[in-house]
Amino acid sequence: MTPSRINWVAEHCQLLRAISAEFTGTLPFQGLTIGTGIHLEAKTVALLLTLRAGGAQLVCTGNLNTTQPEAVAALRAEGVTVIGGPTKDRQVHGRYLGQVIAARPDLILDNGGDLFAAYLEAPYDGLRGGTEETTSGRMRLEPLRDRLNLPILVINDSPIKQFAENEHAVGQSTLESYLRFTNRVTNGEQVTVFGYGACGRGVAAHFRGARARVTVVDVDPVTRLRAHLDGFSAPPRDEAISKADVIITVTGARDVLTAADLPLLRDGVIVANAGHFPLEIDVEGIAAAPEVADVREYPDDIMTLELRDGRRVHVISRGHMLNLAGPRPLGNSIESMDLGFALQARCLEAVATGGVDASSCVVPVPAWIDAAIASSYLDRKYPRA
Ligand SMILES: NC(=O)c1ccc[n+]([C@@H]2O[C@H](COP(=O)([O-])OP(=O)(O)OC[C@H]3O[C@@H](n4cnc5c(N)ncnc54)[C@H](O)[C@@H]3O)[C@@H](O)[C@H]2O)c1
């Protein structure tokens, strides 16, 4: 049989392969159900099958707009329960999440806080806790700590996830995705990046590496100063918008770019979002603005808004996270996700086996897990003679 992309990814998830081999002996999830709400793509298949190797029953669904049919098919072929399929519809997605929670999982693997929020709407006995993958989810769950009162480890807040995935990999995959979507030049173009956190630093650095002139906007003056001292232009927000050929949002906030910004936009500007939720650019509000005379839909989810004064605004993937959208989306590099998902597997193991308790509610990955994962990656790169 010709090997698939799923096989290629599994072969290169070296950390997960080693953990999977160990889990078949230790079975940390024996008798437990893990409910998951995370992007379903080739790399998550490797993670989910690792958890199953540890004895888990899995009840899985994806995130909005990122579910890949091949990943769903591969999981179902392995007998894993996958609820739903690709959707951009929030209500449909909400129903899928509800079905995961209705299975009363013992552990939750969340991405964006969707499942823990659904659990609070229909709580049940027996949930031991779980993990949250991303910044946006942490921001959503922090105010809910008192109600959750369970061990929940935030993978995003591991330094490994910060530099390996958020900075290096999101920067690389956002550039790769931008090129794949648009097939447009980056050299000499004025690219404005909104947000200079871990992801924004990577996006800015990768576009600079692709010979763009990069400007950074951040609401935090300290972060803006950092961008300036890193050699990026960091003018006031409106100036940064009005000079941009390309605008990329990656902040975790909503309504970063709205219809109120239309007067500032240059003709031909391309706008895209790499943040988790499709709320950073108010695409609906922009498309419905009175300035918009016509809308053209190009293949691969590129939308061009023609304004009454003749300017055009191109919107990529309707503001959904561009590095997991469009033609043949690959997402972040296999190695970066292998590191992040090894953290996931070890953190879920710690919650399942009582290695952490409810005092660890929405907190970063314990340092001992970070150290173990870093050592095992480095040991493979630098084997002892
Ligand atoms: N695309 C991916 O593969 C991927 C991977 C990981 C995380 N993410 C998402 O990317 C987003 C950013 O993550 P991060 O880890 O960089 O977060 P972060 O908290 O480290 O940084 C966000 C930055 O955005 C700034 N900011 C907030 N609101 C702003 C606004 N209105 N205008 C300008 N700047 C603003 C903040 O001051 C901060 O510096 C989150 O939604 C996260 O979930 C995406």
The ligand as an ORCA input file, in Angstrom:
! r2SCAN-3c Opt
* xyz 0 1
  N      -1.853     29.867     13.874
  C      -1.354     28.984     14.741
  O      -0.907     27.882     14.392
  C      -1.295     29.378     16.191
  C      -0.470     28.670     17.077
  C      -0.398     29.085     18.401
  C      -1.176     30.155     18.839
  N      -2.002     30.800     17.957
  C      -2.848     31.942     18.337
  O      -2.202     33.172     17.974
  C      -2.693     34.232     18.824
  C      -1.513     34.971     19.469
  O      -0.802     34.064     20.281
  P       0.527     34.516     21.079
  O       1.010     33.274     21.745
  O       1.430     35.295     20.202
  O      -0.134     35.503     22.160
  P       0.610     36.540     23.122
  O      -0.347     36.800     24.219
  O       2.005     36.100     23.396
  O       0.730     37.871     22.203
  C      -0.367     38.597     21.747
  C       0.106     40.034     21.527
  O      -0.946     40.738     20.869
  C      -1.027     42.050     21.470
  N      -2.374     42.579     21.222
  C      -3.529     42.251     21.865
  N      -4.547     42.939     21.314
  C      -4.035     43.686     20.313
  C      -4.586     44.596     19.367
  N      -5.889     44.861     19.356
  N      -3.754     45.195     18.493
  C      -2.424     44.938     18.501
  N      -1.838     44.090     19.374
  C      -2.646     43.459     20.259
  C      -0.698     41.808     22.937
  O      -0.281     43.012     23.560
  C       0.414     40.766     22.827
  O       1.702     41.378     22.725
  C      -3.628     33.531     19.809
  O      -4.945     33.592     19.303
  C      -3.149     32.098     19.791
  O      -4.153     31.202     20.241
  C      -2.052     30.457     16.645
*
